[in-house]
């Protein structure tokens, strides 16, 4: 079982930066791929970033590649999402998710393959 709590969202101007944090509890945190997803009003939940168990592998969609960086600190049970050069289209609720299950080590872009979710944090980028 993994419990996740996001923080760090807020209002920022286009071109600005934000750093999201995801605090995890549970002894199995380091055994899980962790991902960030986002969901804008009226849209489906969208994959934003994922990181492997030891942080050695990361994955991003083209829409955020080069602007967003995911990292993790297993000693502190923390995952971070550094977001730079933010655009109005980045506005959404951002969720942290842990893979879970027998495939907890495998990165996936599919929201329905993540078992544990945080409550989300709002990011608003003004133009």
C-alpha positions in Angstrom: 0.0 0.0 0.0 1.3 3.5 -0.9 -0.3 6.8 0.2 0.5 9.9 -1.8 0.1 13.6 -1.1 1.0 16.3 -3.6 1.9 19.8 -2.9 3.5 22.8 -4.7 0.8 23.8 -7.1 -0.3 27.4 -7.6 -0.7 30.3 -10.1 2.3 31.3 -12.3 2.7 33.4 -15.3 3.6 31.9 -18.7 7.3 31.2 -18.9 7.6 30.7 -15.1 8.5 27.7 -13.1 6.9 25.5 -10.4 8.2 22.5 -8.4 5.6 19.9 -7.4 6.3 17.5 -4.6 4.8 14.1 -3.9 5.2 12.7 -0.4 4.7 9.0 -0.1 4.1 6.7 2.8 4.4 3.0 2.9 7.3 0.6 2.9 6.9 -0.4 -0.7 7.5 3.1 -2.2 10.9 2.3 -3.5 9.5 -0.8 -5.3 7.1 1.3 -7.4 7.4 3.3 -10.6 6.1 6.8 -9.8 4.4 9.0 -12.4 2.8 12.4 -12.7 -0.5 12.8 -14.7 -2.6 15.9 -15.2 -6.2 16.5 -16.0 -7.7 19.7 -17.4 -11.4 20.4 -17.2 -13.3 18.4 -19.8 -10.2 16.4 -20.8 -8.9 13.0 -20.1 -6.1 12.4 -17.6 -2.8 12.8 -19.4 0.6 11.2 -18.8 3.2 13.8 -17.9 6.3 12.0 -16.5 7.4 8.7 -15.0 10.5 7.5 -13.1 11.9 4.1 -12.6 12.5 2.5 -9.2 16.1 3.8 -8.7 15.5 7.0 -10.7 17.8 5.9 -13.5 15.1 6.0 -16.2 12.7 8.7 -16.9 10.0 9.1 -19.5 8.1 12.1 -20.8 5.6 12.9 -23.6 6.7 15.3 -26.3 4.5 18.0 -24.9 6.7 18.5 -21.8 10.0 17.0 -22.8 12.8 19.5 -22.2 10.7 21.6 -19.9 9.7 19.1 -17.1 12.0 17.0 -15.0 10.9 14.2 -12.7 13.2 13.0 -9.8 12.9 10.9 -6.7 14.5 10.5 -3.3 13.8 7.0 -2.0 15.5 7.8 1.3 12.9 10.5 1.9 10.0 8.8 0.1 9.6 11.9 -2.1 9.1 12.5 -5.8 9.4 15.9 -7.5 8.3 17.4 -10.8 10.3 20.5 -11.8 8.3 22.4 -14.4 10.0 25.2 -16.4 8.9 27.4 -19.3 5.3 26.8 -18.3 2.6 27.5 -20.9 -1.2 28.2 -20.4 -1.9 24.8 -21.8 -0.1 23.2 -18.8 -3.0 24.4 -16.6 -4.5 21.3 -15.0 -4.8 19.4 -11.8 -1.6 17.4 -11.4 -1.6 13.9 -9.8 1.1 11.7 -8.4 0.6 8.0 -9.0 2.3 4.8 -7.9 2.2 1.8 -10.2 1.6 -1.0 -7.7 0.9 -4.6 -8.4 3.2 -7.3 -9.9 4.3 -4.8 -12.6 5.2 -2.1 -10.2 8.7 -1.9 -11.7 7.5 -1.1 -15.2 6.8 2.4 -16.6 3.4 2.9 -18.2 1.7 5.9 -19.8 -1.7 4.5 -19.0 -3.5 6.0 -16.0 -5.6 2.8 -15.4 -2.3 0.9 -14.8 -1.5 2.9 -11.7 -3.0 1.6 -8.5 -2.4 4.5 -6.0 -3.2 8.1 -6.5 -2.8 11.4 -4.6 -5.6 14.0 -4.3 -4.0 16.3 -6.9 -2.7 19.8 -6.8 -3.9 22.7 -9.1 -1.5 24.3 -11.5 -2.7 27.5 -13.3 -0.6 29.2 -15.9 -1.7 32.7 -16.9 -0.9 34.2 -20.3 
